[in-house]
Amino acid sequence: MTFSKQVKDEIIKKNVFKQETRALVQGLVLSSGSLIISKSGLSFVVSVDSENVVEFLRDNFQKLFPGIEIEIVKLVKSFKNKERFELTVSENFNEKVLVNLGIVKCNTSNEVNYSDVADRAFMKNSNSMMAFLTGMFLGSGTISVPREAEGNRSYGYHFEIDLTTKNQADLISEILSNFDVFAKVIQRNEEFVVYLKKSETIFDVLGMMGASKVVLELTSNQVNRDMNNITNRQINCISANIDKAVNAGVKQLEAIDIIRSTVGIESLPEPLQEAALSRLSNPEGTLNELLQTLSTKISKGALAQRFNKIIKIAEELGDDNGK
């Protein structure tokens, strides 16, 4: 099961919009339905990739339109054996459903006026707006979360709803803005995509749709991921510091060896002699550890300066000896 289907299953199971069934169905039909106009009249078909979603729509149709006859057909696409489920209603209910949902209007001349955003009655309050948005998501929405792919590349959060018209995309953006959520809209081929990228914003929207369990899981995973990232950064920083200290110690020992083999350590000023002897007695020690062996109390920076002077002397001695 894809993550998108997992989210939709929770939304369906909870269905926090029982009082806003019409708005929910409007969104679902508009986002995944196709209107058919023929000589025999109006009809429509709803096509989704989830059996649970199509059954959810059937149940809500039956609540809104008692006695309605519904047929669900399962189709299997050849590409990766992807399943699709198509819902149709009995011929005598097609026009009734479409008119009741505010998707079409028929005038006295039998002319059909189609609206890709229905009658916008759902804009009356926040509950009905979110119900409509939820229906849109159930019909044509997807969501992805970070997954480790090949090459250890991590893909981020992504929430989107694919729509057939710019009007629908603008409507979804308008609804989200009423909840202080500001989405991006792009055109992809012949579709308009409304999408969100920020994890906190996506969590808020999913929570309002009723997917609170998924939000808790995602939040927990994000916290764990952030903690792991912090730990890894700390480990990398510690490793880098260790490497830096080891490299510095090796360079100091090499410089001391040059001085010892040429002019002798005893030729150095007393503070540099003490630093050199301290390093020789503790080749792998950190500067903090070496400070404990000195007869006089100095700072870590002061000790580092002494070693820099030793290295500079060794470099000069090396040049004098043609090295």
C-alpha positions as a Markdown table, in Angstrom:
| # | Residue | x | y | z |
|---|---|---|---|---|
| 1 | Met | 0.0 | 0.0 | 0.0 |
| 2 | Thr | 1.3 | 3.4 | -0.9 |
| 3 | Phe | 1.6 | 6.1 | 1.7 |
| 4 | Ser | -1.1 | 8.2 | 0.0 |
| 5 | Lys | -3.6 | 5.3 | 0.3 |
| 6 | Gln | -2.7 | 4.9 | 3.9 |
| 7 | Val | -3.5 | 8.5 | 4.6 |
| 8 | Lys | -6.7 | 8.3 | 2.6 |
| 9 | Asp | -7.8 | 5.2 | 4.4 |
| 10 | Glu | -7.5 | 7.0 | 7.8 |
| 11 | Ile | -9.4 | 10.0 | 6.5 |
| 12 | Ile | -12.2 | 7.7 | 5.3 |
| 13 | Lys | -12.3 | 5.7 | 8.5 |
| 14 | Lys | -12.6 | 8.8 | 10.7 |
| 15 | Asn | -14.7 | 10.9 | 8.3 |
| 16 | Val | -14.9 | 14.0 | 10.5 |
| 17 | Phe | -17.1 | 15.6 | 7.9 |
| 18 | Lys | -20.3 | 13.6 | 8.3 |
| 19 | Gln | -22.3 | 16.9 | 8.5 |
| 20 | Glu | -20.7 | 18.1 | 5.3 |
| 21 | Thr | -21.3 | 15.1 | 3.1 |
| 22 | Arg | -22.4 | 17.2 | 0.1 |
| 23 | Ala | -19.2 | 19.3 | 0.1 |
| 24 | Leu | -17.1 | 16.2 | 0.5 |
| 25 | Val | -18.8 | 14.5 | -2.4 |
| 26 | Gln | -18.6 | 17.6 | -4.6 |
| 27 | Gly | -14.8 | 17.7 | -4.2 |
| 28 | Leu | -14.4 | 14.0 | -4.8 |
| 29 | Val | -16.5 | 14.0 | -8.0 |
| 30 | Leu | -15.0 | 17.2 | -9.4 |
| 31 | Ser | -11.4 | 16.0 | -8.9 |
| 32 | Ser | -11.8 | 12.4 | -10.2 |
| 33 | Gly | -15.0 | 12.5 | -12.3 |
| 34 | Ser | -15.6 | 12.9 | -16.1 |
| 35 | Leu | -18.7 | 14.5 | -17.5 |
| 36 | Ile | -20.2 | 12.8 | -20.6 |
| 37 | Ile | -22.6 | 14.6 | -22.8 |
| 38 | Ser | -24.3 | 12.5 | -25.5 |
| 39 | Lys | -27.6 | 12.3 | -27.4 |
| 40 | Ser | -29.0 | 10.2 | -24.6 |
| 41 | Gly | -28.3 | 12.9 | -22.1 |
| 42 | Leu | -25.9 | 13.6 | -19.3 |
| 43 | Ser | -23.8 | 11.1 | -17.5 |
| 44 | Phe | -20.6 | 10.9 | -15.5 |
| 45 | Val | -18.0 | 8.4 | -14.4 |
| 46 | Val | -15.7 | 8.7 | -11.4 |
| 47 | Ser | -12.3 | 6.9 | -11.6 |
| 48 | Val | -9.9 | 6.5 | -8.7 |
| 49 | Asp | -7.0 | 4.2 | -7.8 |
| 50 | Ser | -8.3 | 3.1 | -4.4 |
| 51 | Glu | -11.1 | 0.6 | -3.8 |
| 52 | Asn | -11.7 | 2.1 | -0.3 |
| 53 | Val | -12.2 | 5.6 | -1.8 |
| 54 | Val | -14.7 | 4.4 | -4.5 |
| 55 | Glu | -16.6 | 2.5 | -1.8 |
| 56 | Phe | -16.6 | 5.5 | 0.4 |
| 57 | Leu | -18.1 | 7.6 | -2.5 |
| 58 | Arg | -20.7 | 4.9 | -3.1 |
| 59 | Asp | -21.8 | 5.0 | 0.5 |
| 60 | Asn | -22.1 | 8.8 | 0.6 |
| 61 | Phe | -24.0 | 8.8 | -2.7 |
| 62 | Gln | -26.5 | 6.4 | -1.1 |
| 63 | Lys | -26.9 | 8.8 | 1.8 |
| 64 | Leu | -27.4 | 11.8 | -0.4 |
| 65 | Phe | -29.6 | 10.0 | -3.0 |
| 66 | Pro | -31.7 | 7.2 | -1.4 |
| 67 | Gly | -32.5 | 4.5 | -3.9 |
| 68 | Ile | -29.7 | 5.3 | -6.3 |
| 69 | Glu | -28.3 | 2.4 | -8.3 |
| 70 | Ile | -24.5 | 2.3 | -8.4 |
| 71 | Glu | -22.0 | 0.2 | -10.4 |
| 72 | Ile | -18.3 | -0.2 | -9.6 |
| 73 | Val | -16.0 | -1.7 | -12.1 |
| 74 | Lys | -12.4 | -2.7 | -11.4 |
| 75 | Leu | -9.9 | -2.1 | -14.2 |
| 76 | Val | -6.3 | -3.2 | -14.4 |
| 77 | Lys | -3.9 | -1.0 | -16.4 |
| 78 | Ser | -1.1 | -2.8 | -18.2 |
| 79 | Phe | 1.6 | -0.5 | -16.8 |
| 80 | Lys | 2.8 | -2.1 | -13.6 |
| 81 | Asn | -0.7 | -3.7 | -13.2 |
| 82 | Lys | -2.1 | -0.5 | -11.7 |
| 83 | Glu | -5.7 | -0.8 | -10.6 |
| 84 | Arg | -8.4 | 1.7 | -11.3 |
| 85 | Phe | -11.9 | 1.6 | -10.0 |
| 86 | Glu | -14.7 | 3.3 | -11.9 |
| 87 | Leu | -18.1 | 4.3 | -10.5 |
| 88 | Thr | -21.2 | 5.0 | -12.5 |
| 89 | Val | -24.8 | 5.6 | -11.4 |
| 90 | Ser | -28.0 | 4.5 | -13.0 |
| 91 | Glu | -29.1 | 6.4 | -16.1 |
| 92 | Asn | -32.1 | 8.1 | -14.4 |
| 93 | Phe | -29.9 | 9.4 | -11.5 |
| 94 | Asn | -27.1 | 11.0 | -13.6 |
| 95 | Glu | -28.7 | 14.4 | -14.1 |
| 96 | Lys | -30.2 | 14.5 | -10.6 |
| 97 | Val | -26.8 | 13.9 | -9.0 |
| 98 | Leu | -25.0 | 16.5 | -11.2 |
| 99 | Val | -27.6 | 19.2 | -10.6 |
| 100 | Asn | -27.9 | 18.5 | -6.9 |
| 101 | Leu | -24.1 | 18.8 | -6.5 |
| 102 | Gly | -24.2 | 22.1 | -8.4 |
| 103 | Ile | -21.9 | 20.8 | -11.1 |
| 104 | Val | -24.4 | 21.4 | -13.9 |
| 105 | Lys | -27.4 | 23.6 | -14.5 |
| 106 | Cys | -30.1 | 22.9 | -17.1 |
| 107 | Asn | -32.2 | 25.8 | -18.4 |
| 108 | Thr | -35.6 | 25.7 | -20.0 |
| 109 | Ser | -34.0 | 25.3 | -23.4 |
| 110 | Asn | -32.3 | 22.1 | -22.2 |
| 111 | Glu | -28.9 | 23.8 | -22.4 |
| 112 | Val | -26.3 | 22.5 | -20.0 |
| 113 | Asn | -24.1 | 24.8 | -18.1 |
| 114 | Tyr | -21.2 | 23.1 | -16.5 |
| 115 | Ser | -19.2 | 24.4 | -13.6 |
| 116 | Asp | -15.7 | 23.0 | -12.8 |
| 117 | Val | -16.0 | 24.5 | -9.2 |
| 118 | Ala | -19.6 | 23.5 | -8.6 |
| 119 | Asp | -21.8 | 26.1 | -6.9 |
| 120 | Arg | -19.2 | 27.2 | -4.3 |
| 121 | Ala | -21.8 | 26.7 | -1.5 |
| 122 | Phe | -19.1 | 25.0 | 0.5 |
| 123 | Met | -17.4 | 28.4 | 0.9 |
| 124 | Lys | -19.9 | 29.4 | 3.6 |
| 125 | Asn | -17.9 | 28.1 | 6.5 |
| 126 | Ser | -14.5 | 26.5 | 7.5 |
| 127 | Asn | -15.9 | 23.0 | 8.0 |
| 128 | Ser | -17.5 | 22.8 | 4.5 |
| 129 | Met | -14.4 | 24.3 | 2.9 |
| 130 | Met | -12.2 | 21.7 | 4.5 |
| 131 | Ala | -14.7 | 18.9 | 3.6 |
| 132 | Phe | -14.6 | 20.0 | -0.1 |
| 133 | Leu | -10.7 | 20.1 | 0.1 |
| 134 | Thr | -10.7 | 16.6 | 1.6 |
| 135 | Gly | -12.9 | 15.3 | -1.2 |
| 136 | Met | -10.5 | 16.8 | -3.7 |
| 137 | Phe | -7.6 | 15.1 | -2.0 |
| 138 | Leu | -9.3 | 11.8 | -1.9 |
| 139 | Gly | -10.0 | 12.0 | -5.6 |
| 140 | Ser | -6.7 | 13.2 | -7.0 |
| 141 | Gly | -4.3 | 13.9 | -4.2 |
| 142 | Thr | -1.0 | 12.3 | -3.3 |
| 143 | Ile | 1.5 | 12.7 | -0.5 |
| 144 | Ser | 5.1 | 11.5 | -0.1 |
| 145 | Val | 7.4 | 11.6 | 2.8 |
| 146 | Pro | 11.2 | 11.3 | 3.2 |
| 147 | Arg | 12.5 | 8.0 | 2.0 |
| 148 | Glu | 16.1 | 6.9 | 1.7 |
| 149 | Ala | 16.7 | 6.0 | -1.9 |
| 150 | Glu | 19.8 | 4.8 | -3.8 |
| 151 | Gly | 22.9 | 6.7 | -3.0 |
| 152 | Asn | 21.5 | 7.6 | 0.4 |
| 153 | Arg | 19.6 | 10.5 | -1.1 |
| 154 | Ser | 16.6 | 11.6 | 1.0 |
| 155 | Tyr | 13.5 | 12.9 | -0.6 |
| 156 | Gly | 11.4 | 15.4 | 1.3 |
| 157 | Tyr | 7.8 | 15.9 | 2.1 |
| 158 | His | 5.4 | 16.6 | -0.8 |
| 159 | Phe | 1.6 | 17.1 | -0.8 |
| 160 | Glu | -0.2 | 17.7 | -4.1 |
| 161 | Ile | -3.6 | 17.7 | -5.7 |
| 162 | Asp | -3.8 | 17.3 | -9.5 |
| 163 | Leu | -6.6 | 19.2 | -11.1 |
| 164 | Thr | -7.9 | 19.5 | -14.6 |
| 165 | Thr | -8.6 | 23.3 | -14.7 |
| 166 | Lys | -7.0 | 26.5 | -13.5 |
| 167 | Asn | -10.2 | 27.5 | -11.8 |
| 168 | Gln | -10.0 | 24.4 | -9.6 |
| 169 | Ala | -6.4 | 25.1 | -8.7 |
| 170 | Asp | -7.2 | 28.7 | -7.8 |
| 171 | Leu | -10.1 | 27.5 | -5.7 |
| 172 | Ile | -8.0 | 25.1 | -3.7 |
| 173 | Ser | -5.4 | 27.8 | -3.2 |
| 174 | Glu | -8.2 | 30.1 | -2.0 |
| 175 | Ile | -9.5 | 27.5 | 0.5 |
| 176 | Leu | -6.1 | 26.8 | 1.9 |
| 177 | Ser | -5.4 | 30.5 | 2.3 |
| 178 | Asn | -8.4 | 30.7 | 4.6 |
| 179 | Phe | -6.5 | 28.4 | 6.9 |
| 180 | Asp | -3.3 | 30.4 | 6.6 |
| 181 | Val | -1.8 | 27.8 | 4.3 |
| 182 | Phe | -0.3 | 29.2 | 1.1 |
| 183 | Ala | 0.2 | 26.7 | -1.6 |
| 184 | Lys | 2.1 | 26.8 | -4.9 |
| 185 | Val | 0.4 | 26.2 | -8.2 |
| 186 | Ile | 2.2 | 24.9 | -11.4 |
| 187 | Gln | 1.0 | 23.6 | -14.7 |
| 188 | Arg | 2.2 | 20.1 | -15.5 |
| 189 | Asn | 1.3 | 19.0 | -19.0 |
| 190 | Glu | -2.4 | 19.5 | -19.2 |
| 191 | Glu | -3.0 | 19.5 | -15.5 |
| 192 | Phe | -2.8 | 22.1 | -12.8 |
| 193 | Val | -1.0 | 21.0 | -9.6 |
| 194 | Val | -1.5 | 22.6 | -6.2 |
| 195 | Tyr | 1.3 | 21.5 | -3.9 |
| 196 | Leu | 2.9 | 22.0 | -0.4 |
| 197 | Lys | 6.5 | 21.3 | 0.6 |
| 198 | Lys | 6.9 | 22.4 | 4.2 |
| 199 | Ser | 6.4 | 19.5 | 6.6 |
| 200 | Glu | 4.7 | 21.6 | 9.3 |
| 201 | Thr | 2.2 | 22.9 | 6.8 |
| 202 | Ile | 1.4 | 19.5 | 5.4 |
| 203 | Phe | 0.9 | 18.1 | 9.0 |
| 204 | Asp | -1.5 | 20.9 | 9.7 |
| 205 | Val | -3.6 | 20.2 | 6.6 |
| 206 | Leu | -3.6 | 16.4 | 7.2 |
| 207 | Gly | -4.7 | 17.0 | 10.8 |
| 208 | Met | -7.6 | 19.2 | 9.6 |
| 209 | Met | -8.6 | 16.4 | 7.2 |
| 210 | Gly | -8.8 | 13.9 | 10.1 |
| 211 | Ala | -5.5 | 12.0 | 9.6 |
| 212 | Ser | -4.3 | 12.7 | 13.1 |
| 213 | Lys | -2.7 | 9.2 | 13.6 |
| 214 | Val | -0.6 | 9.7 | 10.5 |
| 215 | Val | 0.4 | 13.2 | 11.7 |
| 216 | Leu | 1.6 | 11.7 | 15.0 |
| 217 | Glu | 3.6 | 9.1 | 13.2 |
| 218 | Leu | 5.2 | 11.6 | 10.8 |
| 219 | Thr | 6.0 | 14.0 | 13.6 |
| 220 | Ser | 7.6 | 11.2 | 15.6 |
| 221 | Asn | 9.6 | 10.1 | 12.6 |
| 222 | Gln | 10.7 | 13.6 | 11.9 |
| 223 | Val | 11.9 | 14.1 | 15.5 |
| 224 | Asn | 13.9 | 10.8 | 15.3 |
| 225 | Arg | 15.3 | 11.8 | 11.9 |
| 226 | Asp | 16.3 | 15.3 | 13.2 |
| 227 | Met | 17.9 | 13.7 | 16.3 |
| 228 | Asn | 19.9 | 11.3 | 14.1 |
| 229 | Asn | 21.0 | 14.2 | 11.9 |
| 230 | Ile | 22.2 | 16.1 | 15.0 |
| 231 | Thr | 24.0 | 13.0 | 16.3 |
| 232 | Asn | 25.6 | 12.4 | 13.0 |
| 233 | Arg | 26.8 | 16.0 | 12.7 |
| 234 | Gln | 28.2 | 15.8 | 16.2 |
| 235 | Ile | 30.0 | 12.6 | 15.4 |
| 236 | Asn | 31.4 | 14.1 | 12.2 |
| 237 | Cys | 32.5 | 17.2 | 14.1 |
| 238 | Ile | 34.2 | 15.1 | 16.7 |
| 239 | Ser | 35.9 | 13.0 | 14.1 |
| 240 | Ala | 37.0 | 16.1 | 12.2 |
| 241 | Asn | 38.5 | 17.6 | 15.4 |
| 242 | Ile | 40.2 | 14.3 | 16.2 |
| 243 | Asp | 41.7 | 14.2 | 12.7 |
| 244 | Lys | 42.8 | 17.8 | 13.0 |
| 245 | Ala | 44.4 | 17.1 | 16.4 |
| 246 | Val | 46.2 | 14.0 | 15.2 |
| 247 | Asn | 47.5 | 15.8 | 12.1 |
| 248 | Ala | 48.7 | 18.7 | 14.2 |
| 249 | Gly | 50.4 | 16.3 | 16.6 |
| 250 | Val | 52.2 | 14.5 | 13.8 |
| 251 | Lys | 53.4 | 17.8 | 12.3 |
| 252 | Gln | 54.7 | 18.9 | 15.8 |
| 253 | Leu | 56.6 | 15.6 | 16.3 |
| 254 | Glu | 58.2 | 15.9 | 12.8 |
| 255 | Ala | 59.3 | 19.4 | 13.6 |
| 256 | Ile | 60.7 | 18.4 | 17.0 |
| 257 | Asp | 62.6 | 15.5 | 15.3 |
| 258 | Ile | 64.2 | 17.9 | 12.8 |
| 259 | Ile | 65.3 | 20.2 | 15.7 |
| 260 | Arg | 66.6 | 17.2 | 17.7 |
| 261 | Ser | 68.6 | 15.9 | 14.8 |
| 262 | Thr | 70.1 | 19.2 | 13.9 |
| 263 | Val | 70.7 | 21.8 | 16.7 |
| 264 | Gly | 69.2 | 19.8 | 19.5 |
| 265 | Ile | 66.1 | 20.5 | 21.7 |
| 266 | Glu | 68.3 | 22.1 | 24.3 |
| 267 | Ser | 69.0 | 24.9 | 21.9 |
| 268 | Leu | 65.4 | 26.0 | 22.1 |
| 269 | Pro | 64.2 | 28.6 | 24.6 |
| 270 | Glu | 63.0 | 27.0 | 27.8 |
| 271 | Pro | 59.3 | 27.5 | 27.1 |
| 272 | Leu | 59.7 | 25.8 | 23.7 |
| 273 | Gln | 61.9 | 23.0 | 25.2 |
| 274 | Glu | 59.2 | 22.3 | 27.8 |
| 275 | Ala | 56.5 | 22.1 | 25.0 |
| 276 | Ala | 58.7 | 19.9 | 22.8 |
| 277 | Leu | 59.5 | 17.5 | 25.7 |
| 278 | Ser | 55.8 | 17.4 | 26.7 |
| 279 | Arg | 54.8 | 16.4 | 23.2 |
| 280 | Leu | 57.6 | 13.7 | 23.0 |
| 281 | Ser | 56.3 | 12.2 | 26.3 |
| 282 | Asn | 52.7 | 12.2 | 25.1 |
| 283 | Pro | 52.7 | 11.8 | 21.2 |
| 284 | Glu | 48.9 | 11.3 | 20.9 |
| 285 | Gly | 47.8 | 13.7 | 23.7 |
| 286 | Thr | 45.6 | 16.7 | 23.1 |
| 287 | Leu | 46.6 | 20.2 | 23.9 |
| 288 | Asn | 44.5 | 20.1 | 27.0 |
| 289 | Glu | 46.3 | 17.0 | 28.2 |
| 290 | Leu | 49.7 | 18.5 | 27.5 |
| 291 | Leu | 48.8 | 21.6 | 29.5 |
| 292 | Gln | 48.6 | 19.4 | 32.6 |
| 293 | Thr | 52.2 | 18.4 | 32.2 |
| 294 | Leu | 53.7 | 21.9 | 32.1 |
| 295 | Ser | 55.3 | 23.5 | 35.1 |
| 296 | Thr | 53.6 | 26.9 | 34.5 |
| 297 | Lys | 50.0 | 27.5 | 33.9 |
| 298 | Ile | 49.3 | 28.8 | 30.4 |
| 299 | Ser | 46.3 | 28.9 | 28.0 |
| 300 | Lys | 45.6 | 26.4 | 25.3 |
| 301 | Gly | 46.2 | 29.1 | 22.7 |
| 302 | Ala | 49.6 | 30.0 | 24.2 |
| 303 | Leu | 50.7 | 26.3 | 24.0 |
| 304 | Ala | 49.5 | 26.2 | 20.3 |
| 305 | Gln | 51.6 | 29.3 | 19.6 |
| 306 | Arg | 54.7 | 27.6 | 21.1 |
| 307 | Phe | 54.2 | 24.6 | 18.8 |
| 308 | Asn | 53.8 | 27.0 | 15.9 |
| 309 | Lys | 57.2 | 28.6 | 16.8 |
| 310 | Ile | 58.8 | 25.1 | 17.0 |
| 311 | Ile | 57.4 | 24.2 | 13.5 |
| 312 | Lys | 58.7 | 27.5 | 12.1 |
| 313 | Ile | 62.2 | 26.9 | 13.5 |
| 314 | Ala | 62.1 | 23.4 | 12.1 |
| 315 | Glu | 61.1 | 24.7 | 8.7 |
| 316 | Glu | 64.0 | 27.2 | 8.8 |
| 317 | Leu | 66.4 | 24.4 | 9.8 |
| 318 | Gly | 65.1 | 22.3 | 7.0 |
| 319 | Asp | 65.7 | 25.1 | 4.5 |
| 320 | Asp | 69.2 | 25.6 | 5.8 |
| 321 | Asn | 69.9 | 21.9 | 5.3 |
| 322 | Gly | 68.4 | 21.8 | 1.8 |
| 323 | Lys | 65.4 | 19.8 | 2.8 |
